[in-house]
Amino acid sequence: MDSNTHAEARLGRVTTVAGRSGFVARGVVYALVGVLALRIAFGAGGEDADRQGALHQVAARPFGTALLWVLAAGFVGMALWRAATAVFGEAGRKKAGSRVLSAGRAVFYAFVAWGTAAYAAGSGGGSDSDSASKDWTATALGRPGGRWLVGAAGLVLAGVGAAIAVRALQRRFLRKLDTASMHPRARTAVTATGVSGNVARGVVYAAAGAFVVVAAVRFDPGQARGMDDTLRSFSDSAAGPWLLVAVAAGLVLYGVFSFASARWRRF
């Protein structure tokens, strides 16, 4: 094995470990958000059902600060792995579109890692999702052409959510997993969590995008909603709190699917 091949193999091992740690961190946060949303649905909790609320739950546990730093390290790992896939491609996918998407995800997880580290350091890690959404919308609406910008952003977010849900129903996520090494029961369980979890996540994204579009149409940043307010809005639907229960349970399952991805994802 020449030096270049040896270096590539070492880089592959490092990015694999980084990616696995990132999926675990993502799973923890989504599972906690889902649990918080379930508590809201049953009237048993007032904590925000978003990333900030999840981090608060972690911080309140024994050794919470240490656990927050572990989560931050996991998100750094995810950012590094996504950055590597942007440069080298992921599991044989070398198309430019896939690399650009990976680059965007690397930037996103870098911000998530920074926010988690800031929370662990005691600086709060930024505002909650609802305040951040309203602040961004207000800033964008105040710029020339802001209404069109906000409307376009809302449509993109809603479209992303719809695409996530459709791809989940098509079970396309299985292409990224090493299903051959799974026991049949494990594959059935992973498929169920992947479909349910990704559909729930897609529904949340689509609904949040719809609220952004409404904010643009009404020229009212107060109409924009982050994850917490979006989830709470489900309890006001015709289905009552049961729609929120279904979506919240789906988010918990998405957390479980993330843990499965840490184990069986093809890196």
N, C-alpha and C positions, 0 to 999 in steps of 0.2 A: 504494500500500500504506500503510494507516494505521499509527500507532505501535504499536497493540496487535497487529496482524497481524505487523508486523516483529519485535516482541519474541517472539511465539510461534514464528516461524520461527527466530530465533536460539536460543531455548531448545531447539527441536527438534534443531538441529544439534549443540548442546552435549551433549544427552542421548544422541544417536546415537553420537558419538565416545566418550562415557563407556561406553555399553553395549558397543561393539565392543572397547574395551580390556579390559573385564571378561570377555568371552568368551575373549579371548586368554589372560588370566591363568588363568582356570579350565581352559583346555585344557592349559596348561603343567603345572599341578599334577596333573590327572588322568592325563596321559600319564606323568609321572614316577612316580606311585603305581602305575600299571600295570606299568611297567618294574621297579620294586622288587619287586612281587609276582611277576613272572616270574623274577627272580633267586632269590627264596625258593623257588619251585617247583622250580627246577633246582639248589637247594642252593648257589648261588653268592653269597649275600649275607645279612647279618643285620640290615640296616637296616630300621626299621619302615616298613611299606607304608601310610603315611597322610600327612596334610598336613605334619606335622612332619618326617617322613622326606624328603618331597619338598623342603621348604625347606632341609633340611640338604644335599641334593644340589646345590641351586642355590648355596648359600653356599660349597660346596667348589670351585666353578668360578672361573676368573679373572674378576675384577670381580664376584664373587658378591654382595657387599654392595649394590653398585649395582643388580644385577639384582633383588635382593630388594625394594629400594625401588620399582623399576619394577612388580613384581608387586603390591606394596601399593597403588600408585597405580591399577593396573588394577582391583583389588577395590573401591577407593573409587569408581571409575567405575561398577562394577556396582551398588554400593549406591545411588548417586545415580540411576542409570537406573531401578532397581526402585522407588525412592521416587517418581520422576516418574510411572511407570506406575500406582502406587497412587493418585496424585492425579488424573491425567488419563486413565487407561486406556491399554491397550496395543493398538495396531493395530486400533482400532475396537471393542475389547472393553471395555465400560463397566460390566459387571455388578459388583455389590458383592463377590461371592465372589472374582472375579478380582483386584479391588483389594486385598482383605484378604490374599490369597495373595502379591501383590506386596509389600505392606507387610512381611509376615513374612520374605520373601526379602531385602528391603532391610536389615532388622535383622540377619539371618544374615550377609550379606556385609559389613556394617559390623564385626561381630565378627571375621570372617576377615581383613579389612583391618587391623584393630587388631593381631591376632595376628601377621600377617606383618610389620607395621611394628615390632612389639616384637622379633621375631626379628632383623630387620635392624639394630635398634639395639643388639643384643647381650644382651637380657634373656631370651632363650629363647622368648618367645611363648607360654608356657603349657605345660601337661603334654601328653603324647601322648594319642592318642584312647582307648587302652585304659584308662589311668589315669583320664582324665576321665570315661569311662563308668562305671567302678566307683565313683568318688568320688560322682558324682551319684546313682547307684543306692543307695549306702549312706546318703547324706543323706536321700533320699526315703523309704527303708524305715524310717528312724528316726522319721518323723513319724506322727501319728495317721492311720490309713487309708493309710499309705504303700504297703502291698502292693498295694492296689487302684489307687493312682496309678501305680505302676511298671508294673503289669500293663496298665493302659490305655495308657500311653505306648508300651509294647512292641507292643501290638496296632495302635496308630496307625502306628508306624514300619513294621511288617510290611505293613500295608495300603497305605501310601504306596509301599513297594517293589513290591508286587504291581501297583498301579495304574500305576506307571512302566513296568513290563515289558509289561503289557497294552496300554497306549497306544502303546508302541514297536512292538509287533507289528502294531498297527492303522495304523501310520505317521502318527499324528496330528501329529507334530512337523513334517511337511511343510507344514502349514497356516500355520506361522509363518515359513516361508522363501519367498523370492522365487524360486520354482522356474522361473518363466517366463523368467528371465534366465540360467538355467543351460544349458550344453551338455548334451545327453542323457547323455554319459558322466559328466559331473560330477554330474548328478542321480542316476545309478545309484550312483556312489561315495558321495555324501552320504547317500543312502537306506541303503546297506549299513552305513556307519559309525553312522548314527543308530539303526538297529534294533539292531545288535550292541552298541553302546555303552550305550544306554539299558536294554537287557535286562540287561546285566552290572551296571549301577548299581542297577537294581531288585532283582536277586538279592542284592546285598550289603546293601541296606537291609532287605530282607525277613528275611534271615538274622540281621542285627544285632537286629532287632525280636524275633525268636524267642528269641534269647538273653536279652533283657531280660524277656520273659515267663517264661522258665525261672527267672531270678533272683527274680522276684516269687513264683512258685509255691513255690520252695524257700527263700524268704526268705534268699537268699545273694547279696550284691552281687558276689561273685567270679565268678558265672556270667555277668554282663554283659560284653560285649565291644565294643571299638571297631572301627574299620575294619581295623587290622592283625591283631588276633586273629581277627576274623571271616574275613578272607581266609585266614589260616593254617589255620582249621578246615576249609576246603574240601579241603585236602590229606589230611585224615583220613577223608574219605568213601570209599565203596566204589569210586569212580572213581580214588582215589589222587590224585597230584599233577596229573593231567590236568584235573580240574575247576578247580583253581586256575589252571592255564595258560589255560583257556578264559575264565574270568572276568577274569584279569589282562589278557589280550589284548583283551577287550572294553573294559576301562577305558582302555587305550591308544587304542582306536578312539573312545571317547567324547571323549578329548582332541582327536583329529583332528576329530570332529564339532563340537566347540566352536570350533575354528579356522574351520570352514566356516560356523558360525553367525555368527561375527564378520564374515564376508564377505557372507552372503546373508540374514541375519535381517531381517525387516521391522520397522523401528523406528517 
